[in-house]
């Protein structure tokens, strides 16, 4: 039986987009982590807003990393 190896064009594009988006989220997460020492509101919002954003981003990042792993294993 002939199994197709590797990623389709669409999957390669998705993998590239995942890399770029995950990198951007990692940078934002680092900025949020650094802002937690500031109890006052910053340009990233109030402490509550920053915490909520951080947790939401963490969940999104985990989902993206799982998909990235799935695609990279097919490569």
C-alpha positions as CSV (number, residue, x, y, z in Angstrom):
1,X,0.0,0.0,0.0
2,X,1.2,3.4,-0.9
3,X,1.2,5.8,2.1
4,X,1.9,9.4,1.5
5,X,4.8,10.7,3.6
6,X,5.4,14.2,4.7
7,X,3.2,17.2,5.0
8,X,0.8,18.6,2.4
9,X,1.3,22.2,1.2
10,X,-1.6,23.2,3.5
11,X,0.0,21.5,6.5
12,X,3.4,23.1,5.8
13,X,1.7,26.5,5.7
14,X,-0.1,25.8,8.9
15,X,3.1,24.7,10.6
16,X,4.8,28.0,9.5
17,X,1.9,30.0,10.8
18,X,2.0,28.1,14.1
19,X,5.7,28.8,14.5
20,X,5.1,32.6,14.0
21,X,2.1,32.8,16.2
22,X,3.6,30.7,19.0
23,X,6.7,33.0,18.9
24,X,4.5,36.1,19.2
25,X,2.6,34.6,22.1
26,X,5.8,33.6,23.9
27,X,7.0,37.2,23.7
28,X,3.7,38.5,25.0
29,X,3.8,35.9,27.8
30,X,7.3,37.0,28.8
31,X,6.1,40.6,28.9
32,X,3.1,39.7,31.0
33,X,5.3,37.7,33.4
34,X,7.6,40.6,33.9
35,X,4.6,43.0,34.4
36,X,3.3,40.9,37.3
37,X,5.7,42.6,39.7
38,X,3.8,45.8,39.0
39,X,0.6,45.9,41.0
40,X,-0.5,49.0,39.3
41,X,-2.1,49.1,35.8
42,X,0.4,49.0,33.0
43,X,0.1,49.4,29.2
44,X,-0.9,45.7,29.2
45,X,-3.9,46.4,31.5
46,X,-4.8,45.9,35.1
47,X,-3.3,43.0,37.1
48,X,-6.6,41.1,36.8
49,X,-6.7,41.6,33.0
50,X,-3.0,40.6,32.6
51,X,-3.6,37.5,34.7
52,X,-6.6,36.5,32.6
53,X,-4.7,37.2,29.4
54,X,-1.8,35.1,30.6
55,X,-4.0,32.1,31.4
56,X,-5.9,32.4,28.2
57,X,-2.6,32.6,26.2
58,X,-1.2,29.6,28.1
59,X,-4.2,27.5,27.1
60,X,-3.9,28.6,23.4
61,X,-0.2,28.0,23.4
62,X,-0.7,24.5,24.7
63,X,-3.2,23.7,22.0
64,X,-0.9,25.2,19.3
65,X,2.1,23.2,20.6
66,X,0.1,20.0,20.5
67,X,-0.9,20.7,16.9
68,X,2.7,21.7,16.0
69,X,3.9,18.4,17.5
70,X,1.3,16.4,15.6
71,X,2.4,18.1,12.3
72,X,6.1,17.9,13.0
73,X,5.9,14.2,13.6
74,X,4.4,13.8,10.1
75,X,7.2,15.8,8.5
